[in-house]
Amino acid sequence: MPKKHRVPQRMSFVSRFGQFNVIRRGVSHFCGSDLYHFLVTLSWPRFFALIGLSYLAINTLFALAYVAGGDCIENAQPGSFRDTFFFSIQTMATIGYGSMYPRTNYAHGLVALEALVGLLGFAMATGMMFARFSLPTARVLFSRVAVIAPYDGVPTLMFRTANQRNNFILEGQVRVTLVRNEVTKEGHFMRRFYDLQLVRSETPIFALTWTVMHPINETSPLYKTTAESLAEAETELVITLTGIDESVSQTIHTRHSFVSSEILWNMRFVDILSKTSNGQRIIDYSHFHDVLQL
């Protein structure tokens, strides 16, 4: 029977969703000269919150400026922040209901300035929205675990990946890096990185599934390792996958990782490929993560 592996709590260099689990201290998270990158990488809730707060703040500043001008807006109660605030919103959005309008040169000057600010602000907000929506993303599924099992008589590290979209990823390339703790002969602690040689690291068309394999021979950093030694060295596998999405003709990429507790020994993946009576291929993703004991 297929075994559904329950993944324990993990603390890895790269999270299951491709995020880096690193706390950075002593460096600012925001730089004025890198505003575009900050806005692109901001989460959607924070992005909308920032846009909303900026909108309210700018209209509040202009409303206070109108209040300071005294009775400068026709049909607005002098000194009324409420009236000037909503007049500011109408001006910035170029709504112009006509019930309130500037009556002094001071108010005309503010309206001209606010119209310019609104024009630039809406253009920048629209551009940022388009830039965020147009960012190429990958929907690639990775197996919850990796396994080590014999393949052609050689112990082999294997894990699964699949394209979840109904299209092709062209020129797909995968890279697997082993990360573990080591102490040099001089006693210096290091987090050492090793590139793993794969049976196949490229595919011209990535449409179905891909079982990535690394033979554990004499040249492999995993040679003569055990589950206990991997855990002791806090071993982690960091995977990066890149390719070209045929639908948008843009390069996409994704990341994943496996910690030592997610590397299972003497297990193999359940077969998920089959065919219908007319020869059409079937992929059963309900068993994508399942493994069998050898």
C-alpha positions as CSV (number, residue, x, y, z in Angstrom):
1,M,0.0,0.0,0.0
2,P,1.3,3.5,-0.8
3,K,2.6,5.3,2.3
4,K,1.6,8.9,2.8
5,H,4.6,10.4,4.6
6,R,3.9,13.0,7.2
7,V,6.5,15.7,7.0
8,P,7.7,17.0,10.4
9,Q,8.4,20.6,11.4
10,R,11.2,22.0,9.4
11,M,13.6,24.8,9.6
12,S,15.5,25.1,6.4
13,F,17.5,27.6,4.4
14,V,14.8,27.7,1.8
15,S,11.2,27.1,2.8
16,R,8.8,24.8,1.1
17,F,7.3,27.8,-0.8
18,G,10.7,29.1,-2.0
19,Q,11.2,31.8,0.6
20,F,14.5,32.3,2.4
21,N,14.4,31.5,6.1
22,V,17.1,34.1,7.0
23,I,16.8,36.9,9.5
24,R,18.8,39.9,8.3
25,R,20.2,42.3,10.9
26,G,22.1,45.5,10.6
27,V,20.8,46.3,7.1
28,S,17.8,48.4,6.2
29,H,14.9,46.6,4.5
30,F,13.9,49.8,2.6
31,C,16.1,52.0,0.4
32,G,14.7,55.0,-1.4
33,S,16.9,54.3,-4.5
34,D,15.4,50.8,-4.7
35,L,11.8,51.8,-4.4
36,Y,10.7,49.9,-7.5
37,H,12.1,46.6,-6.2
38,F,10.5,47.3,-2.9
39,L,7.0,47.8,-4.4
40,V,7.3,44.8,-6.7
41,T,8.3,42.4,-4.0
42,L,5.8,43.7,-1.4
43,S,3.0,41.3,-0.6
44,W,-0.4,42.1,-2.2
45,P,-2.2,43.0,1.1
46,R,0.7,45.4,2.0
47,F,0.8,46.8,-1.5
48,F,-2.9,47.7,-1.4
49,A,-2.6,49.0,2.1
50,L,0.3,51.3,1.0
51,I,-1.7,52.5,-2.0
52,G,-4.8,53.2,0.2
53,L,-2.8,55.0,2.9
54,S,-0.9,57.1,0.3
55,Y,-4.2,58.1,-1.3
56,L,-5.7,59.2,2.0
57,A,-2.5,61.0,3.1
58,I,-2.3,63.0,-0.1
59,N,-5.9,64.0,0.0
60,T,-5.6,64.9,3.7
61,L,-2.6,67.2,3.0
62,F,-4.5,69.0,0.1
63,A,-7.6,69.3,2.3
64,L,-5.6,71.0,5.0
65,A,-4.1,73.3,2.4
66,Y,-7.6,74.3,1.2
67,V,-8.7,74.9,4.8
68,A,-5.7,77.2,5.2
69,G,-6.9,79.2,2.3
70,G,-10.1,80.2,4.1
71,D,-13.3,80.7,2.0
72,C,-11.6,79.7,-1.3
73,I,-14.0,77.0,-2.5
74,E,-17.5,77.9,-3.7
75,N,-20.4,76.1,-1.9
76,A,-18.0,74.7,0.7
77,Q,-18.4,75.6,4.4
78,P,-15.4,77.8,5.3
79,G,-13.0,75.9,7.6
80,S,-14.8,72.5,7.0
81,F,-12.2,69.7,6.7
82,R,-15.0,67.4,5.5
83,D,-15.9,69.6,2.5
84,T,-12.3,70.3,1.5
85,F,-11.4,66.6,1.8
86,F,-14.1,65.4,-0.5
87,F,-13.4,68.4,-2.9
88,S,-9.7,67.1,-2.9
89,I,-10.9,63.6,-3.9
90,Q,-13.0,65.0,-6.7
91,T,-10.2,67.1,-7.9
92,M,-7.6,64.4,-7.8
93,A,-9.8,61.9,-9.6
94,T,-11.0,64.6,-12.1
95,I,-14.6,63.8,-11.2
96,G,-15.8,67.4,-11.1
97,Y,-19.4,67.2,-10.0
98,G,-19.7,71.0,-10.2
99,S,-21.3,71.7,-6.8
100,M,-17.9,72.8,-5.4
101,Y,-15.2,74.7,-7.4
102,P,-12.3,77.0,-6.7
103,R,-13.1,80.7,-6.4
104,T,-9.7,82.3,-5.6
105,N,-6.3,82.3,-7.3
106,Y,-4.9,80.4,-4.3
107,A,-7.5,77.6,-4.7
108,H,-6.9,77.6,-8.5
109,G,-3.2,77.1,-7.9
110,L,-3.8,74.2,-5.5
111,V,-6.2,72.6,-7.9
112,A,-3.6,72.8,-10.7
113,L,-1.0,71.3,-8.4
114,E,-3.3,68.5,-7.2
115,A,-4.3,67.6,-10.7
116,L,-0.7,67.1,-11.6
117,V,0.0,65.0,-8.5
118,G,-3.1,62.9,-9.3
119,L,-2.1,62.4,-12.9
120,L,1.4,61.2,-11.9
121,G,0.1,59.2,-9.0
122,F,-2.5,57.3,-11.0
123,A,0.0,56.7,-13.8
124,M,2.6,55.3,-11.3
125,A,0.0,53.1,-9.5
126,T,-1.3,51.7,-12.8
127,G,2.2,51.0,-13.9
128,M,3.0,49.2,-10.6
129,M,-0.2,47.1,-10.8
130,F,0.7,46.1,-14.4
131,A,4.3,45.3,-13.4
132,R,3.2,43.1,-10.5
133,F,0.5,41.2,-12.6
134,S,2.9,40.7,-15.5
135,L,5.7,39.1,-13.4
136,P,6.3,35.6,-14.8
137,T,5.6,32.9,-12.3
138,A,6.0,29.1,-12.3
139,R,3.4,26.6,-11.0
140,V,5.8,23.7,-10.4
141,L,4.9,20.9,-8.0
142,F,7.7,19.2,-6.0
143,S,7.2,16.0,-4.0
144,R,7.0,16.4,-0.3
145,V,9.9,14.0,0.2
146,A,13.0,12.8,-1.6
147,V,14.0,9.1,-1.5
148,I,17.2,7.1,-1.7
149,A,16.9,3.8,-3.4
150,P,18.8,1.5,-5.8
151,Y,18.6,2.4,-9.5
152,D,20.5,0.2,-11.9
153,G,22.3,-1.2,-9.0
154,V,23.5,2.2,-7.7
155,P,22.0,4.0,-4.6
156,T,20.3,7.0,-6.1
157,L,18.8,10.2,-4.7
158,M,15.4,10.9,-6.3
159,F,12.6,13.4,-6.1
160,R,9.6,14.3,-8.3
161,T,8.6,17.6,-9.9
162,A,5.7,18.4,-12.2
163,N,4.4,21.3,-14.3
164,Q,0.9,22.1,-12.9
165,R,0.0,24.3,-15.8
166,N,-1.5,22.9,-19.0
167,N,1.3,24.1,-21.2
168,F,5.0,23.5,-21.8
169,I,8.1,24.7,-20.0
170,L,10.7,24.9,-22.7
171,E,14.5,24.3,-22.0
172,G,13.8,23.3,-18.4
173,Q,17.0,23.1,-16.3
174,V,17.2,21.9,-12.7
175,R,20.1,22.3,-10.3
176,V,20.5,20.5,-7.0
177,T,22.9,21.8,-4.3
178,L,23.8,19.9,-1.1
179,V,24.2,22.2,1.9
180,R,25.7,20.9,5.2
181,N,27.7,21.9,8.2
182,E,31.4,21.2,8.2
183,V,34.4,22.1,10.3
184,T,37.7,22.7,8.7
185,K,41.0,21.3,9.9
186,E,41.7,24.7,11.5
187,G,38.5,24.4,13.5
188,H,36.5,27.0,11.4
189,F,32.7,26.3,11.1
190,M,31.3,26.5,7.6
191,R,28.0,26.0,5.8
192,R,29.4,24.2,2.7
193,F,27.7,24.0,-0.7
194,Y,28.1,21.1,-3.1
195,D,26.6,20.8,-6.6
196,L,25.2,17.3,-7.2
197,Q,25.7,15.6,-10.6
198,L,22.4,14.6,-12.0
199,V,21.5,11.8,-14.4
200,R,19.5,14.4,-16.5
201,S,19.6,18.1,-15.6
202,E,17.9,19.4,-18.7
203,T,14.7,18.7,-20.6
204,P,13.7,20.3,-23.9
205,I,10.0,20.1,-23.0
206,F,8.8,19.9,-19.4
207,A,5.1,19.0,-19.7
208,L,4.4,16.0,-17.5
209,T,6.5,14.9,-14.6
210,W,10.2,14.8,-14.0
211,T,12.0,12.4,-11.6
212,V,15.3,14.1,-10.8
213,M,18.1,11.6,-10.0
214,H,21.5,11.8,-8.5
215,P,23.6,8.6,-8.4
216,I,25.4,8.2,-5.1
217,N,28.8,6.9,-6.2
218,E,32.4,7.5,-5.1
219,T,32.3,11.1,-6.5
220,S,29.1,12.0,-4.7
221,P,29.1,14.2,-1.5
222,L,26.5,11.7,-0.2
223,Y,28.8,8.7,-0.6
224,K,28.8,6.6,2.6
225,T,26.4,9.0,4.4
226,T,23.6,7.7,6.6
227,A,20.3,9.2,7.8
228,E,22.0,9.9,11.1
229,S,25.0,11.7,9.6
230,L,22.8,13.8,7.4
231,A,20.8,14.9,10.4
232,E,23.9,15.6,12.5
233,A,25.3,17.9,9.7
234,E,21.9,19.6,9.2
235,T,22.0,18.6,5.6
236,E,19.7,20.3,3.2
237,L,19.0,19.9,-0.5
238,V,18.4,23.2,-2.3
239,I,16.7,22.9,-5.8
240,T,16.4,25.6,-8.4
241,L,14.4,25.0,-11.6
242,T,14.3,27.4,-14.5
243,G,12.8,27.4,-18.0
244,I,10.8,29.4,-20.6
245,D,7.0,29.5,-20.3
246,E,5.8,28.9,-23.8
247,S,2.6,30.9,-23.2
248,V,4.3,34.2,-22.4
249,S,7.8,33.5,-23.8
250,Q,9.4,34.6,-20.6
251,T,11.9,32.9,-18.2
252,I,10.4,31.4,-15.1
253,H,12.0,30.0,-12.1
254,T,11.2,28.3,-8.8
255,R,12.9,27.0,-5.7
256,H,12.4,24.2,-3.3
257,S,14.4,22.4,-0.6
258,F,14.5,19.1,1.4
259,V,15.9,18.8,4.9
260,S,17.4,15.6,6.2
261,S,14.2,14.4,7.8
262,E,12.5,14.6,4.3
263,I,15.0,12.3,2.7
264,L,13.7,8.8,3.1
265,W,15.9,5.7,2.7
266,N,15.0,2.5,1.0
267,M,11.8,3.9,-0.4
268,R,10.5,4.4,-4.0
269,F,7.8,6.6,-5.4
270,V,4.5,5.1,-6.5
271,D,4.0,5.0,-10.2
272,I,1.5,7.7,-11.3
273,L,1.7,7.3,-15.1
274,S,-0.8,5.1,-17.0
275,K,-2.6,4.9,-20.3
276,T,-6.2,4.7,-21.4
277,S,-7.4,2.1,-23.8
278,N,-6.8,4.4,-26.7
279,G,-3.2,5.1,-25.6
280,Q,-3.7,8.6,-24.0
281,R,-1.5,9.2,-21.1
282,I,-2.9,9.7,-17.5
283,I,-1.1,11.3,-14.6
284,D,-2.6,10.6,-11.2
285,Y,-1.5,13.5,-9.0
286,S,-3.4,12.1,-6.0
287,H,-0.4,9.8,-5.5
288,F,2.3,12.2,-6.5
289,H,3.8,12.3,-3.0
290,D,3.2,8.6,-2.0
291,V,6.1,6.2,-1.5
292,L,6.5,2.5,-1.0
293,Q,8.9,0.6,1.2
294,L,11.4,-1.6,-0.7
